[in-house]
Amino acid sequence: MLAMAIEGNFNMIGYGLAAIGPGVGIGLIFAAYINGVARQPEAQSRLQTIAILGFALAEALAIIGIALAFVL
């Protein structure tokens, strides 16, 4: 019984550490987007599409990570 409680806690600690990656990735995506728009404002619509796609892919990794934390 005690082993299962410890295992569950380790899963959540693992997910907490794994969530750092997508968090940093999302920050870098939007930093690059802001930098690109500041340099070329006319490319905003194209850059915005690419930034939102990158955000969705990075966030998908975090969602997969939390699903695996609960399943395993």
PyMOL Python script that loads the backbone (N, CA, C, O; Angstrom):
from pymol import cmd

cmd.read_pdbstr("""\
ATOM      1  N   MET A   1       0.828  -1.194   0.000  1.00  0.00           N
ATOM      2  CA  MET A   1       0.000   0.000   0.000  1.00  0.00           C
ATOM      3  C   MET A   1       0.872   1.258   0.000  1.00  0.00           C
ATOM      4  O   MET A   1       0.601   2.204  -0.739  1.00  0.00           O
ATOM      5  N   LEU A   2       1.899   1.264   0.815  1.00  0.00           N
ATOM      6  CA  LEU A   2       2.788   2.422   0.884  1.00  0.00           C
ATOM      7  C   LEU A   2       3.547   2.609  -0.431  1.00  0.00           C
ATOM      8  O   LEU A   2       3.801   3.741  -0.844  1.00  0.00           O
ATOM      9  N   ALA A   3       3.910   1.501  -1.090  1.00  0.00           N
ATOM     10  CA  ALA A   3       4.653   1.593  -2.351  1.00  0.00           C
ATOM     11  C   ALA A   3       3.826   2.286  -3.433  1.00  0.00           C
ATOM     12  O   ALA A   3       4.378   3.039  -4.236  1.00  0.00           O
ATOM     13  N   MET A   4       2.530   2.050  -3.470  1.00  0.00           N
ATOM     14  CA  MET A   4       1.695   2.697  -4.478  1.00  0.00           C
ATOM     15  C   MET A   4       1.603   4.192  -4.238  1.00  0.00           C
ATOM     16  O   MET A   4       1.585   4.962  -5.198  1.00  0.00           O
ATOM     17  N   ALA A   5       1.544   4.623  -2.997  1.00  0.00           N
ATOM     18  CA  ALA A   5       1.483   6.051  -2.698  1.00  0.00           C
ATOM     19  C   ALA A   5       2.778   6.746  -3.121  1.00  0.00           C
ATOM     20  O   ALA A   5       2.755   7.851  -3.664  1.00  0.00           O
ATOM     21  N   ILE A   6       3.888   6.090  -2.869  1.00  0.00           N
ATOM     22  CA  ILE A   6       5.172   6.669  -3.263  1.00  0.00           C
ATOM     23  C   ILE A   6       5.288   6.702  -4.784  1.00  0.00           C
ATOM     24  O   ILE A   6       5.791   7.675  -5.347  1.00  0.00           O
ATOM     25  N   GLU A   7       4.827   5.646  -5.452  1.00  0.00           N
ATOM     26  CA  GLU A   7       4.898   5.601  -6.904  1.00  0.00           C
ATOM     27  C   GLU A   7       4.074   6.729  -7.521  1.00  0.00           C
ATOM     28  O   GLU A   7       4.518   7.363  -8.479  1.00  0.00           O
ATOM     29  N   GLY A   8       2.895   6.982  -6.993  1.00  0.00           N
ATOM     30  CA  GLY A   8       2.068   8.071  -7.500  1.00  0.00           C
ATOM     31  C   GLY A   8       2.734   9.417  -7.314  1.00  0.00           C
ATOM     32  O   GLY A   8       2.658  10.275  -8.194  1.00  0.00           O
ATOM     33  N   ASN A   9       3.378   9.610  -6.192  1.00  0.00           N
ATOM     34  CA  ASN A   9       4.061  10.871  -5.955  1.00  0.00           C
ATOM     35  C   ASN A   9       5.231  11.054  -6.909  1.00  0.00           C
ATOM     36  O   ASN A   9       5.481  12.166  -7.374  1.00  0.00           O
ATOM     37  N   PHE A  10       5.945   9.982  -7.205  1.00  0.00           N
ATOM     38  CA  PHE A  10       7.057  10.078  -8.141  1.00  0.00           C
ATOM     39  C   PHE A  10       6.562  10.395  -9.550  1.00  0.00           C
ATOM     40  O   PHE A  10       7.240  11.096 -10.302  1.00  0.00           O
ATOM     41  N   ASN A  11       5.383   9.882  -9.912  1.00  0.00           N
ATOM     42  CA  ASN A  11       4.835  10.215 -11.223  1.00  0.00           C
ATOM     43  C   ASN A  11       4.572  11.709 -11.335  1.00  0.00           C
ATOM     44  O   ASN A  11       4.878  12.322 -12.358  1.00  0.00           O
ATOM     45  N   MET A  12       4.013  12.290 -10.299  1.00  0.00           N
ATOM     46  CA  MET A  12       3.695  13.715 -10.351  1.00  0.00           C
ATOM     47  C   MET A  12       4.964  14.567 -10.294  1.00  0.00           C
ATOM     48  O   MET A  12       5.028  15.624 -10.921  1.00  0.00           O
ATOM     49  N   ILE A  13       5.961  14.120  -9.555  1.00  0.00           N
ATOM     50  CA  ILE A  13       7.243  14.835  -9.542  1.00  0.00           C
ATOM     51  C   ILE A  13       7.872  14.777 -10.938  1.00  0.00           C
ATOM     52  O   ILE A  13       8.423  15.765 -11.423  1.00  0.00           O
ATOM     53  N   GLY A  14       7.783  13.602 -11.574  1.00  0.00           N
ATOM     54  CA  GLY A  14       8.306  13.456 -12.931  1.00  0.00           C
ATOM     55  C   GLY A  14       7.583  14.353 -13.911  1.00  0.00           C
ATOM     56  O   GLY A  14       8.209  14.948 -14.788  1.00  0.00           O
ATOM     57  N   TYR A  15       6.256  14.457 -13.770  1.00  0.00           N
ATOM     58  CA  TYR A  15       5.519  15.337 -14.670  1.00  0.00           C
ATOM     59  C   TYR A  15       5.886  16.795 -14.428  1.00  0.00           C
ATOM     60  O   TYR A  15       6.017  17.572 -15.374  1.00  0.00           O
ATOM     61  N   GLY A  16       6.052  17.163 -13.165  1.00  0.00           N
ATOM     62  CA  GLY A  16       6.442  18.537 -12.858  1.00  0.00           C
ATOM     63  C   GLY A  16       7.763  18.905 -13.507  1.00  0.00           C
ATOM     64  O   GLY A  16       7.926  20.011 -14.022  1.00  0.00           O
ATOM     65  N   LEU A  17       8.699  17.979 -13.479  1.00  0.00           N
ATOM     66  CA  LEU A  17       9.984  18.227 -14.139  1.00  0.00           C
ATOM     67  C   LEU A  17       9.833  18.229 -15.659  1.00  0.00           C
ATOM     68  O   LEU A  17      10.491  19.007 -16.350  1.00  0.00           O
ATOM     69  N   ALA A  18       8.963  17.353 -16.181  1.00  0.00           N
ATOM     70  CA  ALA A  18       8.772  17.282 -17.627  1.00  0.00           C
ATOM     71  C   ALA A  18       8.038  18.507 -18.158  1.00  0.00           C
ATOM     72  O   ALA A  18       8.176  18.833 -19.337  1.00  0.00           O
ATOM     73  N   ALA A  19       7.265  19.193 -17.325  1.00  0.00           N
ATOM     74  CA  ALA A  19       6.519  20.370 -17.772  1.00  0.00           C
ATOM     75  C   ALA A  19       7.430  21.578 -17.972  1.00  0.00           C
ATOM     76  O   ALA A  19       7.024  22.568 -18.581  1.00  0.00           O
ATOM     77  N   ILE A  20       8.639  21.502 -17.469  1.00  0.00           N
ATOM     78  CA  ILE A  20       9.586  22.606 -17.653  1.00  0.00           C
ATOM     79  C   ILE A  20       9.934  22.766 -19.136  1.00  0.00           C
ATOM     80  O   ILE A  20      10.065  23.887 -19.626  1.00  0.00           O
ATOM     81  N   GLY A  21      10.084  21.647 -19.847  1.00  0.00           N
ATOM     82  CA  GLY A  21      10.459  21.683 -21.264  1.00  0.00           C
ATOM     83  C   GLY A  21       9.460  22.439 -22.129  1.00  0.00           C
ATOM     84  O   GLY A  21       9.842  23.386 -22.818  1.00  0.00           O
ATOM     85  N   PRO A  22       8.179  22.039 -22.109  1.00  0.00           N
ATOM     86  CA  PRO A  22       7.210  22.804 -22.902  1.00  0.00           C
ATOM     87  C   PRO A  22       7.070  24.250 -22.446  1.00  0.00           C
ATOM     88  O   PRO A  22       6.815  25.132 -23.267  1.00  0.00           O
ATOM     89  N   GLY A  23       7.231  24.506 -21.155  1.00  0.00           N
ATOM     90  CA  GLY A  23       7.145  25.891 -20.668  1.00  0.00           C
ATOM     91  C   GLY A  23       8.243  26.758 -21.259  1.00  0.00           C
ATOM     92  O   GLY A  23       7.993  27.880 -21.699  1.00  0.00           O
ATOM     93  N   VAL A  24       9.447  26.237 -21.264  1.00  0.00           N
ATOM     94  CA  VAL A  24      10.571  26.969 -21.853  1.00  0.00           C
ATOM     95  C   VAL A  24      10.375  27.099 -23.366  1.00  0.00           C
ATOM     96  O   VAL A  24      10.645  28.150 -23.947  1.00  0.00           O
ATOM     97  N   GLY A  25       9.903  26.019 -23.994  1.00  0.00           N
ATOM     98  CA  GLY A  25       9.684  26.050 -25.439  1.00  0.00           C
ATOM     99  C   GLY A  25       8.668  27.099 -25.852  1.00  0.00           C
ATOM    100  O   GLY A  25       8.871  27.810 -26.837  1.00  0.00           O
ATOM    101  N   ILE A  26       7.574  27.201 -25.105  1.00  0.00           N
ATOM    102  CA  ILE A  26       6.550  28.197 -25.414  1.00  0.00           C
ATOM    103  C   ILE A  26       7.113  29.600 -25.232  1.00  0.00           C
ATOM    104  O   ILE A  26       6.826  30.494 -26.027  1.00  0.00           O
ATOM    105  N   GLY A  27       7.904  29.794 -24.201  1.00  0.00           N
ATOM    106  CA  GLY A  27       8.530  31.099 -23.996  1.00  0.00           C
ATOM    107  C   GLY A  27       9.449  31.472 -25.143  1.00  0.00           C
ATOM    108  O   GLY A  27       9.451  32.622 -25.582  1.00  0.00           O
ATOM    109  N   LEU A  28      10.225  30.530 -25.631  1.00  0.00           N
ATOM    110  CA  LEU A  28      11.126  30.796 -26.750  1.00  0.00           C
ATOM    111  C   LEU A  28      10.359  31.052 -28.049  1.00  0.00           C
ATOM    112  O   LEU A  28      10.758  31.888 -28.860  1.00  0.00           O
ATOM    113  N   ILE A  29       9.256  30.326 -28.238  1.00  0.00           N
ATOM    114  CA  ILE A  29       8.452  30.525 -29.450  1.00  0.00           C
ATOM    115  C   ILE A  29       7.927  31.958 -29.508  1.00  0.00           C
ATOM    116  O   ILE A  29       8.052  32.631 -30.531  1.00  0.00           O
ATOM    117  N   PHE A  30       7.339  32.418 -28.401  1.00  0.00           N
ATOM    118  CA  PHE A  30       6.752  33.752 -28.426  1.00  0.00           C
ATOM    119  C   PHE A  30       7.812  34.849 -28.345  1.00  0.00           C
ATOM    120  O   PHE A  30       7.568  35.967 -28.800  1.00  0.00           O
ATOM    121  N   ALA A  31       8.972  34.560 -27.783  1.00  0.00           N
ATOM    122  CA  ALA A  31      10.056  35.538 -27.820  1.00  0.00           C
ATOM    123  C   ALA A  31      10.533  35.743 -29.263  1.00  0.00           C
ATOM    124  O   ALA A  31      10.801  36.867 -29.688  1.00  0.00           O
ATOM    125  N   ALA A  32      10.632  34.634 -30.007  1.00  0.00           N
ATOM    126  CA  ALA A  32      11.031  34.744 -31.409  1.00  0.00           C
ATOM    127  C   ALA A  32       9.949  35.442 -32.237  1.00  0.00           C
ATOM    128  O   ALA A  32      10.258  36.195 -33.160  1.00  0.00           O
ATOM    129  N   TYR A  33       8.684  35.188 -31.904  1.00  0.00           N
ATOM    130  CA  TYR A  33       7.582  35.848 -32.616  1.00  0.00           C
ATOM    131  C   TYR A  33       7.624  37.364 -32.399  1.00  0.00           C
ATOM    132  O   TYR A  33       7.506  38.135 -33.351  1.00  0.00           O
ATOM    133  N   ILE A  34       7.790  37.778 -31.159  1.00  0.00           N
ATOM    134  CA  ILE A  34       7.843  39.211 -30.851  1.00  0.00           C
ATOM    135  C   ILE A  34       9.044  39.857 -31.530  1.00  0.00           C
ATOM    136  O   ILE A  34       8.942  40.962 -32.063  1.00  0.00           O
ATOM    137  N   ASN A  35      10.171  39.172 -31.509  1.00  0.00           N
ATOM    138  CA  ASN A  35      11.376  39.692 -32.158  1.00  0.00           C
ATOM    139  C   ASN A  35      11.166  39.820 -33.669  1.00  0.00           C
ATOM    140  O   ASN A  35      11.572  40.814 -34.272  1.00  0.00           O
ATOM    141  N   GLY A  36      10.533  38.818 -34.276  1.00  0.00           N
ATOM    142  CA  GLY A  36      10.294  38.864 -35.716  1.00  0.00           C
ATOM    143  C   GLY A  36       9.328  39.964 -36.116  1.00  0.00           C
ATOM    144  O   GLY A  36       9.528  40.632 -37.130  1.00  0.00           O
ATOM    145  N   VAL A  37       8.275  40.158 -35.320  1.00  0.00           N
ATOM    146  CA  VAL A  37       7.308  41.215 -35.633  1.00  0.00           C
ATOM    147  C   VAL A  37       7.933  42.591 -35.414  1.00  0.00           C
ATOM    148  O   VAL A  37       7.627  43.534 -36.143  1.00  0.00           O
ATOM    149  N   ALA A  38       8.793  42.709 -34.429  1.00  0.00           N
ATOM    150  CA  ALA A  38       9.452  43.989 -34.199  1.00  0.00           C
ATOM    151  C   ALA A  38      10.378  44.352 -35.364  1.00  0.00           C
ATOM    152  O   ALA A  38      10.539  45.526 -35.697  1.00  0.00           O
ATOM    153  N   ARG A  39      10.981  43.333 -35.975  1.00  0.00           N
ATOM    154  CA  ARG A  39      11.880  43.597 -37.091  1.00  0.00           C
ATOM    155  C   ARG A  39      11.133  43.818 -38.403  1.00  0.00           C
ATOM    156  O   ARG A  39      11.512  44.678 -39.199  1.00  0.00           O
ATOM    157  N   GLN A  40      10.064  43.038 -38.630  1.00  0.00           N
ATOM    158  CA  GLN A  40       9.299  43.158 -39.873  1.00  0.00           C
ATOM    159  C   GLN A  40       7.810  43.118 -39.554  1.00  0.00           C
ATOM    160  O   GLN A  40       7.205  42.046 -39.576  1.00  0.00           O
ATOM    161  N   PRO A  41       7.221  44.250 -39.264  1.00  0.00           N
ATOM    162  CA  PRO A  41       5.796  44.277 -38.909  1.00  0.00           C
ATOM    163  C   PRO A  41       4.872  43.763 -40.015  1.00  0.00           C
ATOM    164  O   PRO A  41       3.778  43.277 -39.726  1.00  0.00           O
ATOM    165  N   GLU A  42       5.294  43.864 -41.264  1.00  0.00           N
ATOM    166  CA  GLU A  42       4.435  43.411 -42.358  1.00  0.00           C
ATOM    167  C   GLU A  42       4.311  41.887 -42.403  1.00  0.00           C
ATOM    168  O   GLU A  42       3.418  41.368 -43.072  1.00  0.00           O
ATOM    169  N   ALA A  43       5.178  41.171 -41.713  1.00  0.00           N
ATOM    170  CA  ALA A  43       5.137  39.699 -41.693  1.00  0.00           C
ATOM    171  C   ALA A  43       4.374  39.166 -40.482  1.00  0.00           C
ATOM    172  O   ALA A  43       4.477  37.982 -40.162  1.00  0.00           O
ATOM    173  N   GLN A  44       3.614  40.019 -39.812  1.00  0.00           N
ATOM    174  CA  GLN A  44       2.945  39.610 -38.576  1.00  0.00           C
ATOM    175  C   GLN A  44       1.977  38.449 -38.789  1.00  0.00           C
ATOM    176  O   GLN A  44       1.974  37.508 -37.996  1.00  0.00           O
ATOM    177  N   SER A  45       1.167  38.490 -39.823  1.00  0.00           N
ATOM    178  CA  SER A  45       0.158  37.442 -40.011  1.00  0.00           C
ATOM    179  C   SER A  45       0.809  36.089 -40.271  1.00  0.00           C
ATOM    180  O   SER A  45       0.346  35.071 -39.759  1.00  0.00           O
ATOM    181  N   ARG A  46       1.869  36.070 -41.055  1.00  0.00           N
ATOM    182  CA  ARG A  46       2.568  34.806 -41.323  1.00  0.00           C
ATOM    183  C   ARG A  46       3.267  34.292 -40.065  1.00  0.00           C
ATOM    184  O   ARG A  46       3.206  33.101 -39.758  1.00  0.00           O
ATOM    185  N   LEU A  47       3.920  35.181 -39.348  1.00  0.00           N
ATOM    186  CA  LEU A  47       4.612  34.764 -38.129  1.00  0.00           C
ATOM    187  C   LEU A  47       3.634  34.321 -37.043  1.00  0.00           C
ATOM    188  O   LEU A  47       3.930  33.411 -36.270  1.00  0.00           O
ATOM    189  N   GLN A  48       2.468  34.966 -36.989  1.00  0.00           N
ATOM    190  CA  GLN A  48       1.481  34.607 -35.971  1.00  0.00           C
ATOM    191  C   GLN A  48       0.974  33.180 -36.192  1.00  0.00           C
ATOM    192  O   GLN A  48       0.785  32.433 -35.233  1.00  0.00           O
ATOM    193  N   THR A  49       0.758  32.806 -37.439  1.00  0.00           N
ATOM    194  CA  THR A  49       0.315  31.449 -37.751  1.00  0.00           C
ATOM    195  C   THR A  49       1.358  30.429 -37.314  1.00  0.00           C
ATOM    196  O   THR A  49       1.020  29.407 -36.717  1.00  0.00           O
ATOM    197  N   ILE A  50       2.597  30.700 -37.604  1.00  0.00           N
ATOM    198  CA  ILE A  50       3.678  29.786 -37.245  1.00  0.00           C
ATOM    199  C   ILE A  50       3.833  29.710 -35.724  1.00  0.00           C
ATOM    200  O   ILE A  50       4.077  28.631 -35.184  1.00  0.00           O
ATOM    201  N   ALA A  51       3.696  30.839 -35.034  1.00  0.00           N
ATOM    202  CA  ALA A  51       3.828  30.855 -33.582  1.00  0.00           C
ATOM    203  C   ALA A  51       2.701  30.078 -32.914  1.00  0.00           C
ATOM    204  O   ALA A  51       2.941  29.354 -31.948  1.00  0.00           O
ATOM    205  N   ILE A  52       1.483  30.217 -33.410  1.00  0.00           N
ATOM    206  CA  ILE A  52       0.359  29.489 -32.818  1.00  0.00           C
ATOM    207  C   ILE A  52       0.513  27.988 -33.067  1.00  0.00           C
ATOM    208  O   ILE A  52       0.199  27.188 -32.185  1.00  0.00           O
ATOM    209  N   LEU A  53       0.980  27.596 -34.228  1.00  0.00           N
ATOM    210  CA  LEU A  53       1.227  26.181 -34.511  1.00  0.00           C
ATOM    211  C   LEU A  53       2.307  25.627 -33.584  1.00  0.00           C
ATOM    212  O   LEU A  53       2.164  24.529 -33.046  1.00  0.00           O
ATOM    213  N   GLY A  54       3.375  26.379 -33.400  1.00  0.00           N
ATOM    214  CA  GLY A  54       4.432  25.947 -32.474  1.00  0.00           C
ATOM    215  C   GLY A  54       3.934  25.847 -31.051  1.00  0.00           C
ATOM    216  O   GLY A  54       4.307  24.926 -30.324  1.00  0.00           O
ATOM    217  N   PHE A  55       3.087  26.796 -30.640  1.00  0.00           N
ATOM    218  CA  PHE A  55       2.501  26.756 -29.302  1.00  0.00           C
ATOM    219  C   PHE A  55       1.654  25.502 -29.125  1.00  0.00           C
ATOM    220  O   PHE A  55       1.733  24.836 -28.093  1.00  0.00           O
ATOM    221  N   ALA A  56       0.845  25.180 -30.127  1.00  0.00           N
ATOM    222  CA  ALA A  56      -0.024  24.009 -30.035  1.00  0.00           C
ATOM    223  C   ALA A  56       0.791  22.719 -29.942  1.00  0.00           C
ATOM    224  O   ALA A  56       0.439  21.820 -29.178  1.00  0.00           O
ATOM    225  N   LEU A  57       1.858  22.624 -30.700  1.00  0.00           N
ATOM    226  CA  LEU A  57       2.688  21.419 -30.647  1.00  0.00           C
ATOM    227  C   LEU A  57       3.415  21.295 -29.310  1.00  0.00           C
ATOM    228  O   LEU A  57       3.514  20.198 -28.761  1.00  0.00           O
ATOM    229  N   ALA A  58       3.920  22.397 -28.786  1.00  0.00           N
ATOM    230  CA  ALA A  58       4.605  22.359 -27.491  1.00  0.00           C
ATOM    231  C   ALA A  58       3.628  22.039 -26.369  1.00  0.00           C
ATOM    232  O   ALA A  58       3.970  21.305 -25.442  1.00  0.00           O
ATOM    233  N   GLU A  59       2.426  22.575 -26.442  1.00  0.00           N
ATOM    234  CA  GLU A  59       1.416  22.308 -25.418  1.00  0.00           C
ATOM    235  C   GLU A  59       0.932  20.864 -25.506  1.00  0.00           C
ATOM    236  O   GLU A  59       0.578  20.269 -24.488  1.00  0.00           O
ATOM    237  N   ALA A  60       0.912  20.297 -26.703  1.00  0.00           N
ATOM    238  CA  ALA A  60       0.529  18.894 -26.861  1.00  0.00           C
ATOM    239  C   ALA A  60       1.496  17.986 -26.119  1.00  0.00           C
ATOM    240  O   ALA A  60       1.083  16.970 -25.561  1.00  0.00           O
ATOM    241  N   LEU A  61       2.774  18.336 -26.104  1.00  0.00           N
ATOM    242  CA  LEU A  61       3.742  17.538 -25.358  1.00  0.00           C
ATOM    243  C   LEU A  61       3.440  17.556 -23.864  1.00  0.00           C
ATOM    244  O   LEU A  61       3.582  16.536 -23.190  1.00  0.00           O
ATOM    245  N   ALA A  62       3.030  18.698 -23.349  1.00  0.00           N
ATOM    246  CA  ALA A  62       2.684  18.787 -21.931  1.00  0.00           C
ATOM    247  C   ALA A  62       1.427  17.973 -21.629  1.00  0.00           C
ATOM    248  O   ALA A  62       1.350  17.328 -20.583  1.00  0.00           O
ATOM    249  N   ILE A  63       0.452  17.992 -22.518  1.00  0.00           N
ATOM    250  CA  ILE A  63      -0.778  17.224 -22.306  1.00  0.00           C
ATOM    251  C   ILE A  63      -0.494  15.726 -22.366  1.00  0.00           C
ATOM    252  O   ILE A  63      -1.041  14.965 -21.568  1.00  0.00           O
ATOM    253  N   ILE A  64       0.345  15.298 -23.288  1.00  0.00           N
ATOM    254  CA  ILE A  64       0.731  13.891 -23.350  1.00  0.00           C
ATOM    255  C   ILE A  64       1.474  13.503 -22.076  1.00  0.00           C
ATOM    256  O   ILE A  64       1.284  12.405 -21.553  1.00  0.00           O
ATOM    257  N   GLY A  65       2.311  14.394 -21.582  1.00  0.00           N
ATOM    258  CA  GLY A  65       3.055  14.106 -20.346  1.00  0.00           C
ATOM    259  C   GLY A  65       2.145  13.921 -19.148  1.00  0.00           C
ATOM    260  O   GLY A  65       2.367  13.014 -18.346  1.00  0.00           O
ATOM    261  N   ILE A  66       1.121  14.759 -19.004  1.00  0.00           N
ATOM    262  CA  ILE A  66       0.228  14.603 -17.860  1.00  0.00           C
ATOM    263  C   ILE A  66      -0.628  13.352 -18.017  1.00  0.00           C
ATOM    264  O   ILE A  66      -0.956  12.705 -17.023  1.00  0.00           O
ATOM    265  N   ALA A  67      -0.992  13.003 -19.241  1.00  0.00           N
ATOM    266  CA  ALA A  67      -1.749  11.758 -19.458  1.00  0.00           C
ATOM    267  C   ALA A  67      -0.911  10.558 -19.053  1.00  0.00           C
ATOM    268  O   ALA A  67      -1.411   9.641 -18.402  1.00  0.00           O
ATOM    269  N   LEU A  68       0.348  10.560 -19.430  1.00  0.00           N
ATOM    270  CA  LEU A  68       1.228   9.441 -19.060  1.00  0.00           C
ATOM    271  C   LEU A  68       1.481   9.407 -17.552  1.00  0.00           C
ATOM    272  O   LEU A  68       1.640   8.330 -16.978  1.00  0.00           O
ATOM    273  N   ALA A  69       1.519  10.554 -16.917  1.00  0.00           N
ATOM    274  CA  ALA A  69       1.734  10.581 -15.470  1.00  0.00           C
ATOM    275  C   ALA A  69       0.568   9.917 -14.741  1.00  0.00           C
ATOM    276  O   ALA A  69       0.768   9.235 -13.737  1.00  0.00           O
ATOM    277  N   PHE A  70      -0.651  10.117 -15.248  1.00  0.00           N
ATOM    278  CA  PHE A  70      -1.804   9.487 -14.607  1.00  0.00           C
ATOM    279  C   PHE A  70      -1.946   8.024 -14.976  1.00  0.00           C
ATOM    280  O   PHE A  70      -2.395   7.225 -14.154  1.00  0.00           O
ATOM    281  N   VAL A  71      -1.569   7.647 -16.208  1.00  0.00           N
ATOM    282  CA  VAL A  71      -1.708   6.265 -16.642  1.00  0.00           C
ATOM    283  C   VAL A  71      -0.652   5.384 -15.996  1.00  0.00           C
ATOM    284  O   VAL A  71      -0.954   4.283 -15.534  1.00  0.00           O
ATOM    285  N   LEU A  72       0.563   5.857 -15.963  1.00  0.00           N
ATOM    286  CA  LEU A  72       1.646   5.030 -15.415  1.00  0.00           C
ATOM    287  C   LEU A  72       1.687   5.189 -13.959  1.00  0.00           C
ATOM    288  O   LEU A  72       2.526   4.581 -13.295  1.00  0.00           O
TER     289      LEU A  72
END
""", "prot")
cmd.dss("prot")
cmd.show_as("cartoon", "prot")
cmd.util.cbc("prot")
cmd.orient("prot")
